[in-house]
């Protein structure tokens, strides 16, 4: 997927004002527009990236203008939070972080004391 990240985007700044949010990432086609957050910080947040990549996929599925229209209609109908495209993207982001949490949990349950003893100690 050839996705571009645009920093200091005027589109994202507008969305930031509308959503009254400190930092915003918004997808237009294959571009992730950022405002209030650097590309570096955004890319480190795997859950957030997964969320925005889900929107890229939605644009791909429905077509650029058609998706913009569908998204707008859906937002007017049920609002931003309950917008089905946001729900889908939120799930994609959460699935990612849940997966990550499970991996971290598994890693933290390995206690050094449970590790196999070095061979020379087992011989005795
Ligand atoms: Zn979203």
py3Dmol code that shows the C-alpha trace and the ligand (Angstrom):
import py3Dmol

protein = """\
ATOM      1  CA  UNK A   1       0.000   0.000   0.000  1.00  0.00           C
ATOM      2  CA  UNK A   2       1.565   3.317  -1.075  1.00  0.00           C
ATOM      3  CA  UNK A   3       0.334   5.571   1.694  1.00  0.00           C
ATOM      4  CA  UNK A   4       1.776   9.046   2.204  1.00  0.00           C
ATOM      5  CA  UNK A   5       1.868  11.023   5.420  1.00  0.00           C
ATOM      6  CA  UNK A   6       1.437  14.806   5.156  1.00  0.00           C
ATOM      7  CA  UNK A   7       2.545  16.898   8.142  1.00  0.00           C
ATOM      8  CA  UNK A   8       1.034  20.291   9.051  1.00  0.00           C
ATOM      9  CA  UNK A   9      -1.871  19.729   6.712  1.00  0.00           C
ATOM     10  CA  UNK A  10      -4.418  22.570   6.402  1.00  0.00           C
ATOM     11  CA  UNK A  11      -7.172  19.942   5.953  1.00  0.00           C
ATOM     12  CA  UNK A  12      -6.236  18.280   9.229  1.00  0.00           C
ATOM     13  CA  UNK A  13      -6.002  21.690  10.927  1.00  0.00           C
ATOM     14  CA  UNK A  14      -9.576  22.386   9.848  1.00  0.00           C
ATOM     15  CA  UNK A  15     -10.702  18.989  11.174  1.00  0.00           C
ATOM     16  CA  UNK A  16      -8.843  19.753  14.397  1.00  0.00           C
ATOM     17  CA  UNK A  17     -10.848  22.946  14.842  1.00  0.00           C
ATOM     18  CA  UNK A  18     -14.149  21.213  14.069  1.00  0.00           C
ATOM     19  CA  UNK A  19     -13.417  18.269  16.393  1.00  0.00           C
ATOM     20  CA  UNK A  20     -11.779  20.560  18.995  1.00  0.00           C
ATOM     21  CA  UNK A  21      -8.930  18.072  19.206  1.00  0.00           C
ATOM     22  CA  UNK A  22      -5.277  18.745  20.029  1.00  0.00           C
ATOM     23  CA  UNK A  23      -4.045  16.466  17.308  1.00  0.00           C
ATOM     24  CA  UNK A  24      -5.734  15.018  14.291  1.00  0.00           C
ATOM     25  CA  UNK A  25      -4.959  12.538  11.566  1.00  0.00           C
ATOM     26  CA  UNK A  26      -7.360  12.430   8.673  1.00  0.00           C
ATOM     27  CA  UNK A  27      -7.284  10.335   5.546  1.00  0.00           C
ATOM     28  CA  UNK A  28      -7.989  11.640   2.068  1.00  0.00           C
ATOM     29  CA  UNK A  29      -7.551   8.881  -0.464  1.00  0.00           C
ATOM     30  CA  UNK A  30      -4.105   7.414   0.134  1.00  0.00           C
ATOM     31  CA  UNK A  31      -2.789  10.328   2.176  1.00  0.00           C
ATOM     32  CA  UNK A  32      -2.830  10.629   5.935  1.00  0.00           C
ATOM     33  CA  UNK A  33      -3.026  14.342   6.810  1.00  0.00           C
ATOM     34  CA  UNK A  34      -1.656  15.323  10.217  1.00  0.00           C
ATOM     35  CA  UNK A  35      -2.064  18.396  12.374  1.00  0.00           C
ATOM     36  CA  UNK A  36      -0.734  18.881  15.889  1.00  0.00           C
ATOM     37  CA  UNK A  37       1.299  15.697  15.671  1.00  0.00           C
ATOM     38  CA  UNK A  38       4.535  14.889  13.874  1.00  0.00           C
ATOM     39  CA  UNK A  39       4.883  12.053  11.408  1.00  0.00           C
ATOM     40  CA  UNK A  40       7.407  10.441  13.746  1.00  0.00           C
ATOM     41  CA  UNK A  41       5.050  10.404  16.743  1.00  0.00           C
ATOM     42  CA  UNK A  42       2.093   9.282  14.636  1.00  0.00           C
ATOM     43  CA  UNK A  43       3.979   6.336  13.110  1.00  0.00           C
ATOM     44  CA  UNK A  44       5.037   5.137  16.566  1.00  0.00           C
ATOM     45  CA  UNK A  45       1.399   4.781  17.606  1.00  0.00           C
ATOM     46  CA  UNK A  46       0.515   1.440  15.998  1.00  0.00           C
ATOM     47  CA  UNK A  47      -3.135   1.526  17.034  1.00  0.00           C
ATOM     48  CA  UNK A  48      -3.591   4.979  15.534  1.00  0.00           C
ATOM     49  CA  UNK A  49      -1.824   3.964  12.313  1.00  0.00           C
ATOM     50  CA  UNK A  50      -4.075   0.866  12.068  1.00  0.00           C
ATOM     51  CA  UNK A  51      -7.120   3.130  12.501  1.00  0.00           C
ATOM     52  CA  UNK A  52      -6.068   5.482   9.695  1.00  0.00           C
ATOM     53  CA  UNK A  53      -5.033   2.614   7.396  1.00  0.00           C
ATOM     54  CA  UNK A  54      -8.573   1.291   7.795  1.00  0.00           C
ATOM     55  CA  UNK A  55      -9.834   4.616   6.384  1.00  0.00           C
ATOM     56  CA  UNK A  56      -7.382   4.305   3.469  1.00  0.00           C
ATOM     57  CA  UNK A  57      -8.945   0.904   2.796  1.00  0.00           C
ATOM     58  CA  UNK A  58     -12.449   2.411   2.986  1.00  0.00           C
ATOM     59  CA  UNK A  59     -11.470   5.032   0.386  1.00  0.00           C
ATOM     60  CA  UNK A  60     -10.101   2.250  -1.802  1.00  0.00           C
ATOM     61  CA  UNK A  61     -13.240   0.129  -1.428  1.00  0.00           C
ATOM     62  CA  UNK A  62     -15.817   2.826  -2.118  1.00  0.00           C
ATOM     63  CA  UNK A  63     -13.905   5.224  -4.372  1.00  0.00           C
ATOM     64  CA  UNK A  64     -12.648   8.687  -3.443  1.00  0.00           C
ATOM     65  CA  UNK A  65     -15.670  10.950  -3.963  1.00  0.00           C
ATOM     66  CA  UNK A  66     -18.213   8.280  -3.179  1.00  0.00           C
ATOM     67  CA  UNK A  67     -16.577   7.524   0.160  1.00  0.00           C
ATOM     68  CA  UNK A  68     -16.329  11.235   1.046  1.00  0.00           C
ATOM     69  CA  UNK A  69     -20.060  11.486   0.355  1.00  0.00           C
ATOM     70  CA  UNK A  70     -20.966   8.293   2.240  1.00  0.00           C
ATOM     71  CA  UNK A  71     -18.845   9.401   5.193  1.00  0.00           C
ATOM     72  CA  UNK A  72     -20.460  12.833   5.269  1.00  0.00           C
ATOM     73  CA  UNK A  73     -24.006  11.440   5.042  1.00  0.00           C
ATOM     74  CA  UNK A  74     -23.261   8.895   7.757  1.00  0.00           C
ATOM     75  CA  UNK A  75     -21.761  11.619   9.993  1.00  0.00           C
ATOM     76  CA  UNK A  76     -24.809  13.818   9.571  1.00  0.00           C
ATOM     77  CA  UNK A  77     -27.092  10.886  10.282  1.00  0.00           C
ATOM     78  CA  UNK A  78     -25.481   9.443  13.418  1.00  0.00           C
ATOM     79  CA  UNK A  79     -22.610  11.805  14.317  1.00  0.00           C
ATOM     80  CA  UNK A  80     -18.861  11.286  14.326  1.00  0.00           C
ATOM     81  CA  UNK A  81     -18.590   8.709  17.079  1.00  0.00           C
ATOM     82  CA  UNK A  82     -21.284   6.334  15.823  1.00  0.00           C
ATOM     83  CA  UNK A  83     -20.331   6.761  12.176  1.00  0.00           C
ATOM     84  CA  UNK A  84     -19.982   3.157  10.941  1.00  0.00           C
ATOM     85  CA  UNK A  85     -16.724   3.985   9.151  1.00  0.00           C
ATOM     86  CA  UNK A  86     -15.300   5.333  12.402  1.00  0.00           C
ATOM     87  CA  UNK A  87     -16.580   2.302  14.317  1.00  0.00           C
ATOM     88  CA  UNK A  88     -14.847   0.021  11.817  1.00  0.00           C
ATOM     89  CA  UNK A  89     -11.606   2.004  12.010  1.00  0.00           C
ATOM     90  CA  UNK A  90     -11.772   2.124  15.805  1.00  0.00           C
ATOM     91  CA  UNK A  91     -12.150  -1.654  15.903  1.00  0.00           C
ATOM     92  CA  UNK A  92      -9.156  -2.012  13.584  1.00  0.00           C
ATOM     93  CA  UNK A  93      -7.120   0.194  15.929  1.00  0.00           C
ATOM     94  CA  UNK A  94      -8.313  -1.646  19.011  1.00  0.00           C
ATOM     95  CA  UNK A  95      -7.719  -5.082  17.556  1.00  0.00           C
ATOM     96  CA  UNK A  96      -4.183  -3.995  16.987  1.00  0.00           C
ATOM     97  CA  UNK A  97      -3.629  -2.719  20.518  1.00  0.00           C
ATOM     98  CA  UNK A  98      -5.337  -5.777  22.020  1.00  0.00           C
ATOM     99  CA  UNK A  99      -3.010  -7.978  20.039  1.00  0.00           C
ATOM    100  CA  UNK A 100      -0.098  -5.895  21.264  1.00  0.00           C
ATOM    101  CA  UNK A 101      -1.316  -6.068  24.867  1.00  0.00           C
ATOM    102  CA  UNK A 102      -1.549  -9.865  24.603  1.00  0.00           C
ATOM    103  CA  UNK A 103       2.008 -10.059  23.303  1.00  0.00           C
ATOM    104  CA  UNK A 104       3.266  -7.801  26.084  1.00  0.00           C
ATOM    105  CA  UNK A 105       1.382  -9.817  28.687  1.00  0.00           C
ATOM    106  CA  UNK A 106       2.841 -13.060  27.370  1.00  0.00           C
ATOM    107  CA  UNK A 107       6.325 -11.542  27.469  1.00  0.00           C
ATOM    108  CA  UNK A 108       5.903 -10.301  31.031  1.00  0.00           C
ATOM    109  CA  UNK A 109       4.657 -13.680  32.301  1.00  0.00           C
ATOM    110  CA  UNK A 110       7.974 -15.259  31.405  1.00  0.00           C
ATOM    111  CA  UNK A 111       9.833 -14.984  34.683  1.00  0.00           C
ATOM    112  CA  UNK A 112      13.599 -15.429  34.648  1.00  0.00           C
ATOM    113  CA  UNK A 113      13.256 -18.133  37.312  1.00  0.00           C
ATOM    114  CA  UNK A 114      11.224 -20.294  34.909  1.00  0.00           C
ATOM    115  CA  UNK A 115      13.871 -20.216  32.238  1.00  0.00           C
ATOM    116  CA  UNK A 116      15.694 -23.526  31.675  1.00  0.00           C
ATOM    117  CA  UNK A 117      18.865 -23.797  33.679  1.00  0.00           C
ATOM    118  CA  UNK A 118      22.179 -23.719  31.827  1.00  0.00           C
ATOM    119  CA  UNK A 119      23.347 -27.190  30.759  1.00  0.00           C
ATOM    120  CA  UNK A 120      26.277 -27.374  33.165  1.00  0.00           C
ATOM    121  CA  UNK A 121      23.961 -26.925  36.143  1.00  0.00           C
ATOM    122  CA  UNK A 122      21.558 -29.615  35.011  1.00  0.00           C
ATOM    123  CA  UNK A 123      24.317 -32.223  34.864  1.00  0.00           C
ATOM    124  CA  UNK A 124      24.763 -32.274  38.595  1.00  0.00           C
TER     125      UNK A 124
END
"""
ligand_1 = """\
1
ZN
Zn -11.226 7.704 12.053
"""
view = py3Dmol.view(width=600, height=400)
view.addModel(protein, "pdb")
view.setStyle({"model": 0}, {"cartoon": {"style": "trace"}})
view.addModel(ligand_1, "xyz")
view.setStyle({"model": 1}, {"stick": {}})
view.zoomTo()
view.show()
